[in-house]
Amino acid sequence: MSTLDDPEETAGGRSDHDLLRAHVDGDADAFGELFARHRDRLWAVALRTMGNPEDAADGLQDGMIAAFRRAASFRGEAAVTTWLHRVVVNACLDRLRAAKIRRFDSLPDDVEDRGTLVATATRDDEPEAAVVAAERRRRVLDALGTLPVDQRAALVLVDMEGYSVADVAEMLGCAEGTVKSRCSRGRTKLAGLLLDLDAPVGDAPHGNPPPDGPVQGSVRPRGPPAP
């Protein structure tokens, strides 16, 4: 099973494949159920790729419209969730390339960073530490926003979202070596921009620790605002 398979696929009820097939066959509710199942993770990827909620919402919407319309082209060679992520990421990258967005604006408060460089654990009674953590978080996200879009996407998916290199290669439609190269170049640039941030380096969430330390992201946010 792919690392992207959602537990809900096998926990009973209709699987992702079943829902996508039902949508193609004319079930008016199937695609909405599929999207709801994976909504939080798709939103997290869109948000970190685009850098702000407004652009992320547009990118996610573009991706979901594309997935809705192209569902019949899904061949079942990968997990449905891998395909959905591929469509959403590509929609976001298309927007980034078209608009030449390079800067990460502030992220919403419901995105809680847990990464080695992004976050510092704080308590409510440690306001100074909270200020430091917020500044570190802003610095890392600003630095990430300076990367070329292809490097940013690879780092977001591997280091921040914890997907395997193989899964990310499938999402981005490139070789695994290309993903590794983009991550390596991106990490090298981030390291130069963040030399004064000397937090200890930890492992990536799903067993892909990079040689020079990941920039991990946040736990899954609650998702985009309900329509």
N, C-alpha and C positions, 0 to 999 in steps of 0.2 A: 504494500500500500504506500502511495506517495506520502511524504511528510506533510503535504497540504490537504490530505483528505480530512474532512471534518468528522468528528465523532458522530454527528447527527446522521451521517450517511448510513451508518450501520446500527444505529440505536433504535431502529423501528421506524415504521412509516415509509414514505417514499424516499428513495435515495436521490442524490443530486442528479444522476443520470436519468432517473425516472421523471423527475420534475422537468428537466430540460426537454426530454422527449414529449412529455405531456404538453408543454408550452408549444412545441412545434406542431403538435396534433390539434391545437386549438383550445386547450385548457386555459381559460382567462385568468385563473388564480395561480397557476404553477410558477410562473416567472417571479411573481411577487413573493411567493413563499421561498423560492431559491435565493432571491436577493436578501430577504430578511435573515436567512440563515447565515449568510456570509457578510452582512452589511458592515459590522464593526471593523472587521479586518480590512475590507476593501477601503473603507473610509480612512483607516489609519495609514494605509499605504498612499492613498491620494493626498492626504494632508501633509505627510512628510516629504512627498515628492514635490508638491506644489509650493508648500511653505506657508500657506495661510488658508483659513477656512473658506473664503470666498472663491479663490481659484480652485481649491480642492473640490468644492461642491460642483463647480462647473466641469472639472475633469472627471469626477465620478459620474455625473449625469451623462456626459458624452460617452463614457465607457459603457454604462448600462443601456443606453439607447442602441449603441453598436451591438452589444451582446444580445439584446432583445431582437434586433433585426437579423443578426447573423446566426442565430441559434441553429438553424437548419444545416449550417456548414460545419458544425461540431462533429468530428469523426470518432470521438471516443478513444483517441490514442493517448490522452492524458486525463488526469482528474479534472472534473468540471471546475473545481475551484482554481486549479492552475490556469485553466483557460480564461476564467473570469478575471483573475489577476493580470494575466497577459493583456487582455482587452483594456482594462482600466489603466494599467501602467502606460501602455502605448498611447491611450487617449491623453493622459497627463503629459507625456513627453511631447506629443504633437502640439499641445497648447504652450508648453515651455519653449519649444523651438520657434513657434510662430510669434510669440510675444516677447521672446528673449528675456524671460523672467530669470533673474539671477539672485535675487535677494530674498531671504526668508524673513517674513514679518513675524510678529509675536504669535505664538500658538495659544489656543484657548486654555483656560485653567483646568479643563478636565483631562488634559494630556499630562500624565505623571511620569516623568523621566526616571529610568532606573539604570541608566548606563554608567560606564566607568568614568567617562569624561563629562557626560551630560549632567549627572546628578550627584549631589552630596546629601546623604541622609540627614534630615533635620527633624526637630521636634517643635511643637507649637511654642515651647518656652525658650526657643533658641532663635530669636529674631535676626541676630547678626548672621548666624549660619544660613538662615533662609535667604537673606539678601545675597550672600556669597553664592549659594546654590543657583539662585535665579540668574545671577550675572554669568556664571559658568555656562548655564543652559543657553542663555542668549548668545554667548560667544561661539559655542559649538554650532548652533543652528545658523548663525550668520556665516560662519566659515563654511559650513556645508553648502550654503546657498551660493558660494562663489565657484563651486565645481561645475565643470561641463555637465550637461544634463545626463549623459550616458553614465558618467562616473557617479553622479548623485543617485541615480536610480539603482545602480548596483549596490552602493553602500547602504541605501535605505532598506533594500530588500534583504541583504545578507546580514549587515551589522545591526540594523535597528529593528527589523522585523524578524530576524532569525531564520530565514529560509535557507535551505541548503544551496550550494553553488549549482548543483544539478537542476534544482527547481527554478532558480533564477535564470539560468541559461535557457530553460524551456519558456519561461515567461517573456524574456526579452528577445527570443529567437536568435540566439547566438551561441557560440561554442563555450564550454565551461572555462576554457583557457582565457577567453575574452572577458568573462565575468571576473575571473581572478585578477587579470591584468588591470581592469578598470578599478577594482577595489584597491589594488596595491597602489596605483597611481593616486587615487583619491586619498587614501590614508597617508601617503607621503606628503601630499600638499597640506592636509589637515594638520599633520604633525608639525609642519613648519609654521603654520598660522597659530598654533596653540601650544607653543613651546613652554609658555609660562603656566600652563595648566598641568600640574604634576600629579594628578590623581593616579592611584594604582590601577594597573591594567588587569581586566578580568577576562573571562572566556565569553565567547559569543553564545547565545542561548541554545543553539542546536548543534553544537559540536564543530563549529567552523572557526576556531580561534585564529585570527590573522597573525602573521609574524610580528607586526608592529602595533598590535592592539586595536580592538574595534572601537568604533563610536556607536555604542548601543543606544537604543531609543527607549521608548516608554512602554509601559503596560498598555493593553488595548484600551483606547478611549471609548467613550460611550457611543460614539458614532455621530453622524451629521444630524442636525436638527430635523425633527419629524416634519413632513410636509403639512 
